[in-house]
Amino acid sequence: MPNVQQSGEPRLTHIAALKKWNHFTDSFIEAQTKPIETVMDNLVAAGATEEFLKTFWKEVKHLCWASTYGQSPWETAAYLGASLEARDLGMTYRRIGDQYVAPFRAAVEKRRLRDLEANGLKPFRVMLHEHHGDRFRMAFDCDATDCEHAADLAEEAFPGCEVISCTWFDYSQPVSDECPKYGKETDSKTACEAGLIDERHLNAGTIDEGGAPC
């Protein structure tokens, strides 16, 4: 079923919606003339986050645009907001616009990395034993200046842990064929060997000593 207006959700008038969400319009983010990657970069630069997009969609989805033959000023943002809302509501709701979610999240990550770089930080994954002698390795992801800093952060998060390896993930670069999930490595442990957990930004997960997910 398509996403429908839920009782109690906010409803803006056309004028109020255009004033509040003008920076998400297709014309503002150049949705009609630029490739999808640039459009998503523009949307992120305009301040879009997943929460803002869901709020935006709830406030404008009741509006009709008869003067433009039903075409909303926010086609791209609306598709994104609808898809993100549907993910929260469950599988019975249509994920219209799902094709925009991955490019949008990639743009968010690109912006995050650019902000990190401006502050002298990079994303690292530290593999560790929470306790000396443990069989299981844990993955700790953080933003740090270098591997030594990342290891310090891991030890702060898990006092008494045993650090095994530290790897810099360059998410902004294309991943290699040898390592389909992660980017460049910085030590003897490859990023793939150190990152056998599906989510890149999982704060803590475990794999067994042989490398298989547990």
C-alpha positions as CSV (number, residue, x, y, z in Angstrom):
1,M,0.0,0.0,0.0
2,P,1.3,3.5,-0.7
3,N,2.3,5.7,2.2
4,V,-0.8,7.6,3.5
5,Q,-1.4,10.5,5.8
6,Q,-1.4,9.3,9.4
7,S,-3.6,11.0,12.0
8,G,-1.8,13.6,14.1
9,E,0.9,14.3,11.5
10,P,1.8,18.0,10.8
11,R,0.3,19.5,7.7
12,L,1.8,22.7,6.1
13,T,0.1,24.9,3.6
14,H,1.7,25.2,0.1
15,I,3.1,28.7,1.0
16,A,4.4,27.6,4.4
17,A,6.0,24.4,2.9
18,L,7.7,26.3,0.1
19,K,9.1,28.8,2.6
20,K,10.3,26.1,5.1
21,W,11.6,23.6,2.6
22,N,12.7,25.7,-0.3
23,H,16.3,24.4,0.0
24,F,15.1,20.9,-0.7
25,T,13.4,21.7,-4.0
26,D,14.6,20.1,-7.2
27,S,15.5,23.5,-8.6
28,F,17.7,24.3,-5.6
29,I,19.6,21.0,-5.7
30,E,19.7,21.0,-9.6
31,A,17.9,17.7,-9.8
32,Q,16.9,18.1,-13.4
33,T,20.4,19.0,-14.8
34,K,23.0,17.2,-12.7
35,P,24.0,13.6,-12.3
36,I,22.6,11.8,-9.2
37,E,25.8,11.9,-7.3
38,T,25.9,15.7,-7.6
39,V,22.3,16.1,-6.8
40,M,22.8,14.1,-3.6
41,D,25.9,16.2,-2.7
42,N,23.7,19.3,-3.2
43,L,21.0,17.9,-1.0
44,V,23.4,17.1,1.8
45,A,25.0,20.5,1.4
46,A,21.5,22.0,1.8
47,G,21.3,20.4,5.3
48,A,19.4,17.2,4.5
49,T,19.7,14.4,7.0
50,E,17.5,11.2,7.1
51,E,15.5,12.7,10.0
52,F,15.0,16.0,8.3
53,L,13.8,14.2,5.1
54,K,11.3,12.1,7.1
55,T,10.0,15.3,8.8
56,F,9.8,17.1,5.5
57,W,7.9,14.2,3.9
58,K,5.4,14.1,6.8
59,E,4.7,17.8,6.5
60,V,4.2,18.0,2.7
61,K,2.9,14.6,1.5
62,H,-0.7,15.7,1.7
63,L,-0.2,18.6,-0.7
64,C,-1.5,18.6,-4.3
65,W,0.1,20.6,-7.1
66,A,-2.7,21.1,-9.6
67,S,-1.0,24.2,-11.1
68,T,2.0,22.1,-12.2
69,Y,0.0,19.1,-13.3
70,G,0.6,17.2,-10.1
71,Q,4.4,17.6,-10.1
72,S,5.8,18.5,-6.7
73,P,8.7,21.0,-6.4
74,W,10.5,18.4,-4.3
75,E,10.4,15.2,-6.4
76,T,13.8,13.9,-5.3
77,A,13.5,14.9,-1.6
78,A,9.9,13.6,-1.5
79,Y,10.9,10.2,-3.0
80,L,13.7,10.0,-0.4
81,G,11.5,11.0,2.5
82,A,8.8,8.5,1.5
83,S,11.3,5.6,1.2
84,L,12.9,6.4,4.6
85,E,9.5,6.6,6.2
86,A,8.5,3.3,4.6
87,R,11.6,1.6,6.1
88,D,10.4,2.7,9.5
89,L,6.8,1.7,9.0
90,G,7.5,-1.9,7.7
91,M,7.3,-4.1,4.7
92,T,3.6,-3.4,4.0
93,Y,4.5,0.1,2.9
94,R,5.9,0.8,-0.6
95,R,9.5,2.0,-0.7
96,I,9.0,4.4,-3.5
97,G,12.3,6.2,-4.1
98,D,14.5,3.4,-2.6
99,Q,16.9,3.9,-5.5
100,Y,17.9,7.2,-4.0
101,V,18.8,6.0,-0.5
102,A,22.2,4.5,-1.2
103,P,23.4,7.5,-3.2
104,F,22.2,9.8,-0.5
105,R,23.9,7.9,2.2
106,A,27.1,7.9,0.1
107,A,26.9,11.7,-0.1
108,V,26.4,11.9,3.6
109,E,29.4,9.8,4.2
110,K,31.5,11.8,1.7
111,R,30.5,15.0,3.6
112,R,31.3,13.4,6.9
113,L,34.8,12.4,5.7
114,R,35.4,15.9,4.3
115,D,34.5,17.3,7.7
116,L,36.8,14.8,9.5
117,E,39.7,15.6,7.2
118,A,39.2,19.3,7.9
119,N,39.8,18.4,11.6
120,G,42.7,16.2,10.9
121,L,40.8,12.9,11.5
122,K,40.3,9.7,9.5
123,P,38.1,6.7,10.0
124,F,39.8,3.6,11.6
125,R,38.8,0.2,12.6
126,V,40.6,-1.4,15.5
127,M,40.5,-5.2,16.1
128,L,40.9,-6.2,19.7
129,H,40.4,-8.8,22.4
130,E,38.2,-7.3,25.0
131,H,40.1,-9.4,27.6
132,H,43.6,-10.8,27.3
133,G,43.3,-14.5,26.3
134,D,39.9,-14.1,24.7
135,R,39.1,-16.2,21.7
136,F,36.8,-13.6,20.0
137,R,38.0,-10.5,18.3
138,M,35.9,-7.3,18.4
139,A,35.7,-4.5,15.8
140,F,35.9,-1.0,17.2
141,D,35.3,1.8,14.6
142,C,36.3,5.4,15.4
143,D,37.6,8.6,14.0
144,A,41.2,9.4,14.9
145,T,44.4,11.2,13.7
146,D,46.4,7.9,13.3
147,C,46.5,4.3,14.4
148,E,48.1,5.1,17.7
149,H,45.2,7.5,18.5
150,A,42.6,5.0,17.3
151,A,44.2,2.3,19.6
152,D,44.1,4.7,22.5
153,L,40.4,5.4,21.9
154,A,39.7,1.6,21.7
155,E,41.5,1.1,25.0
156,E,39.4,3.9,26.6
157,A,36.3,2.2,25.4
158,F,37.4,-1.2,26.5
159,P,39.7,-0.8,29.5
160,G,42.2,-3.7,29.7
161,C,41.6,-4.9,26.1
162,E,44.3,-6.3,23.9
163,V,44.7,-4.4,20.6
164,I,45.4,-6.7,17.6
165,S,45.4,-4.4,14.6
166,C,44.4,-1.0,13.3
167,T,43.3,-0.3,9.8
168,W,42.4,3.0,8.0
169,F,39.4,2.7,5.8
170,D,39.4,5.2,2.9
171,Y,35.7,5.1,2.1
172,S,36.0,8.0,-0.4
173,Q,38.1,5.8,-2.8
174,P,36.8,2.9,-4.9
175,V,37.3,-0.4,-3.1
176,S,39.7,-3.0,-4.7
177,D,38.7,-6.3,-6.2
178,E,40.8,-8.1,-3.5
179,C,38.8,-6.2,-0.7
180,P,35.3,-5.8,-2.0
181,K,33.9,-4.2,1.2
182,Y,36.7,-1.8,2.4
183,G,39.4,0.5,1.1
184,K,43.1,1.0,1.7
185,E,45.0,-0.9,4.4
186,T,47.7,0.6,6.6
187,D,49.3,-2.4,8.3
188,S,49.9,-6.2,7.9
189,K,46.3,-6.9,8.6
190,T,44.2,-6.3,5.5
191,A,41.0,-4.3,5.8
192,C,39.1,-7.4,4.7
193,E,40.7,-9.6,7.3
194,A,40.1,-7.0,9.9
195,G,36.5,-6.2,8.8
196,L,34.4,-9.3,8.5
197,I,31.4,-7.6,9.9
198,D,28.7,-6.3,7.5
199,E,28.2,-2.8,8.9
200,R,31.0,-0.4,8.3
201,H,30.1,1.7,11.3
202,L,29.2,-0.9,13.8
203,N,30.6,0.3,17.0
204,A,31.4,-3.2,18.3
205,G,30.9,-6.6,16.9
206,T,32.6,-10.0,17.2
207,I,34.3,-12.5,14.9
208,D,36.0,-15.7,16.0
209,E,39.7,-16.3,15.8
210,G,39.4,-18.0,12.5
211,G,37.7,-15.0,10.9
212,A,34.2,-16.3,10.5
213,P,31.3,-14.3,11.8
214,C,30.1,-15.6,15.1
